[in-house]
């Protein structure tokens, strides 16, 4: 009865380099039914206001999630210890990312500019590549994305330049650098608040 072809498989989950195998399995369990993460990374989430101040919103593990029931893609940040979704952003039709530093990406969120501050430059590189690959594939298959442009994207144009200066002035305080820095050294509060013992 075999046709010689392997059965179709769901996309394999891609975990974080900074988590243990057990922690990654725990993370995968939080994704939900018929959801898969194309890339995962330990991050701090920042929101930027009009006065050019980055404010830390939360820490967690960011996942680039393919949500099959919703037929869309999301950036979701999970609290590993509690299993809660700390942050969510759908990749809407005109979604794009900026990367002013190897360890930092930003994008227009639903109400303001959002920044992801990565604990590992290697994870930042992989996450950025995964998003760009997804966006490139989307360009070739326009019409498969259900959401259209969002109004907040317009405001991004007027103050992106200001935010770029903001990143230069403020981000270095957080000292997130090379991938060989330990997790506890990169994100002082991350190990306690995010990860299981």
C-alpha positions in Angstrom: 0.0 0.0 0.0 3.0 2.3 0.2 3.5 4.7 -2.7 7.2 5.1 -2.0 6.7 8.7 -0.9 7.1 9.8 2.7 3.9 11.1 4.4 3.6 14.9 4.6 5.1 16.3 7.7 4.5 19.5 9.6 7.2 22.1 9.6 9.8 21.2 12.2 10.0 23.6 15.1 13.3 25.5 15.4 14.3 26.2 19.0 16.6 28.8 20.6 20.4 28.3 20.7 20.4 29.6 24.2 17.8 27.2 25.7 18.3 23.6 26.7 16.6 20.9 24.7 14.1 20.5 27.6 13.4 24.2 27.6 12.9 24.2 23.8 10.5 21.3 24.1 8.6 23.3 26.7 8.5 26.3 24.4 7.1 24.2 21.5 4.3 23.1 23.8 3.2 26.7 24.2 2.8 27.3 20.5 -0.7 25.9 20.2 -2.5 23.5 17.9 -1.1 23.3 14.3 1.4 26.0 15.0 5.1 25.8 14.4 8.0 28.2 15.1 10.3 28.8 12.2 12.9 30.5 14.4 13.3 31.2 18.1 15.5 33.6 20.1 15.8 35.0 23.6 14.9 38.7 23.5 13.9 41.8 25.4 10.9 43.6 23.8 11.0 47.4 23.7 8.3 49.9 22.7 9.2 53.4 21.5 7.1 56.5 22.3 7.0 59.8 20.5 9.5 61.3 22.8 12.2 59.0 21.5 12.4 56.7 24.5 12.7 53.0 24.4 10.8 51.4 27.2 11.3 47.7 28.1 8.0 45.8 27.9 9.0 42.3 28.7 11.6 39.5 28.3 11.0 36.2 26.7 11.6 33.9 23.8 10.5 35.3 20.5 9.1 32.8 18.0 8.4 33.4 14.3 5.1 31.3 14.3 3.3 29.8 11.4 -0.2 29.7 12.7 -2.1 27.3 10.4 -5.6 27.7 12.0 -5.3 31.5 11.4 -3.6 31.1 8.1 -1.0 33.7 9.0 2.4 34.4 10.6 3.1 36.0 13.9 6.0 37.1 16.1 5.1 35.8 19.5 7.1 36.2 22.7 6.6 33.6 25.3 7.4 33.5 29.0 9.1 30.1 29.3 8.3 29.6 33.0 4.6 30.5 32.9 3.8 29.6 29.3 2.1 33.0 28.7 2.2 35.0 25.5 3.9 38.2 26.5 3.8 39.9 23.1 2.3 39.2 19.7 2.6 40.9 16.3 1.0 39.6 13.1 3.1 40.0 10.0 0.6 42.2 8.2 0.7 42.8 4.4 3.2 45.6 4.4 5.3 44.3 7.3 9.1 45.1 7.2 11.9 45.2 9.6 14.8 47.5 10.2 18.2 46.4 11.7 20.3 49.2 12.9 22.6 46.9 15.0 23.5 43.2 14.7 21.6 42.4 17.9 18.5 44.7 17.4 15.6 44.8 15.0 12.6 47.1 14.9 9.3 47.3 13.1 6.0 49.1 13.2 3.7 47.5 15.7 -0.1 48.0 16.1 0.3 51.2 18.1 3.9 52.1 18.1 7.4 51.1 17.0 8.6 47.8 18.5 12.2 46.8 19.1 13.6 43.3 19.7 16.9 43.3 21.6 18.5 39.9 21.2 20.7 38.2 23.8 22.7 36.5 21.0 23.9 38.1 17.7 23.8 34.7 16.1 20.1 34.3 17.1 19.4 37.8 15.8 21.0 36.9 12.5 19.0 33.8 12.2 15.7 35.5 13.2 16.3 38.3 10.8 17.0 35.9 8.0 13.9 33.8 8.7 11.7 36.9 8.6 13.3 38.2 5.4 13.0 34.8 3.8 9.3 34.7 4.7 8.7 38.2 3.4 10.5 37.4 0.1 8.3 34.3 -0.3 5.2 36.4 0.4 6.2 38.9 -2.3 6.1 36.0 -4.8 2.7 34.9 -3.6 0.8 38.2 -3.0 -2.8 37.7 -2.3 -2.2 34.8 0.1 -2.0 37.2 3.1 -5.4 38.2 4.5 -4.4 41.5 6.2 -4.0 44.8 4.4 -1.9 47.8 5.3 -2.5 49.2 8.7 -2.9 52.9 9.5 -0.1 53.0 12.1 2.4 52.1 9.4 2.0 55.7 8.0 3.2 57.3 11.2 6.4 55.2 11.2 7.7 57.2 8.1 7.7 60.5 9.9 9.7 59.4 12.9 11.9 56.6 11.8 14.9 58.9 11.5 14.4 60.1 15.1 14.1 56.5 16.3 17.4 55.7 14.6 19.1 58.4 16.7 17.2 57.0 19.7 18.7 53.6 19.2 22.2 55.0 19.0 21.8 57.0 22.1 19.9 54.6 24.3 20.5 51.0 23.2 24.2 50.8 24.2 23.1 51.0 27.8 21.9 47.4 27.6 25.2 46.0 26.6 23.8 43.1 24.7 26.7 41.9 22.5 28.5 38.8 21.3 26.8 35.4 21.1 29.4 33.9 23.5 28.2 36.0 26.4 26.2 33.8 28.7 22.5 34.3 28.9 22.7 35.5 32.5 25.3 38.0 31.6 23.4 39.3 28.5 20.0 39.7 30.1 20.5 40.1 33.9 16.8 39.4 34.7 16.1 36.9 31.9 17.2 33.7 33.6 15.1 34.3 36.6 12.0 35.5 34.9 12.0 33.4 31.8 13.6 30.0 32.2 12.8 27.0 34.3 15.3 25.8 36.8 
